[in-house]
Amino acid sequence: MQHWASILDVSSISKSFGGLRAITELSLSVAHGEILGLVGPNGAGKSVFINLVCGLYMPTAGTIQLNGEDITALPSYRRARLGIGRTYQNIRLLSRMTVLENVLVASRQQVTQPLRAAFSRSGKAEAAKAMRLLEQVQLVDKADHVSGSLAYGEARRLEIVRALMGSPRLLFLDEPAAGMNEQEMEELSQSIRVCQSQVDAIVIVDHDMTFMQNLADNLVVMDAGMKIAEGVPKQVLADPRVIEAYLGVEDAAA
């Protein structure tokens, strides 16, 4: 089996919606074992990029490869089966179900054979896996609580666990820290680091540089649908183009 240095290779992808260009010739790679931060101000095209890689949108131009396999034309469910998982900007928990049930619904066996999953040996193994994942993010003591009772930061961590239940190789986290206070961000960062061992690589999409700089191995910065900088966080944060994108020309010069 051939080994690929990168789990994801995106080459010159563009996406237009009618006359609006949302992504322009964007290229990047995600290495095995990496936490890559994709950052940029609101409207930079970050979520569009996730939707392109996950298959909700098809690119106008360019190619997407997962472990060397061209997946550009594959539908989203095929990409999920190949190991691409994600969370969403808006929390999508089933609020009347328990925390554990919310994780188990992401089990493939639970989806295809729910009754058998509840009583079979493999079903019990899936439940044990779900509990282990919940323990990693300090939610195991709330496994029997309805998810609607969770605090905001806890609900965000539960979404990550649910995504991990599908055993993804590449995990996208879309604005996971949105709306969080400083303590919640720190708890989220710790959970992401713990969960890193469960996947080959993680891509975190956010606009909060403070959250990203201590978590990501490398950063890619987008603005107006284009990549304007990439590298280690310290290098990127000192880039004049990044300062301008976040602060504006006048503030950057101040």
Buried (B, 14 or more C-beta within 10 A) or exposed (E): EEEBEBBBBBBEBBBBEEEEBBBBBBBBBBBBEBBBBBBBBEBBBBBBBBBBBBBBBBBBBBBBBBBEEEBBEBEBEEBBEBBBBBBBBEBEBEEEBBBBBBBBBBBBBBEEBEEEBBEEEEBEEBBEBBBEBBBBBBBBEBBEBBBEEBEEBBBBBBBBBBBBBBBBBBBBBBBBBBEBEEEBBBBBBBBBEBBBEBBBBBBBBBBBBEBBBEBBBBBBBBBBBBBBBBBEBEEBBEBEEBBBBBEEEEEBEE
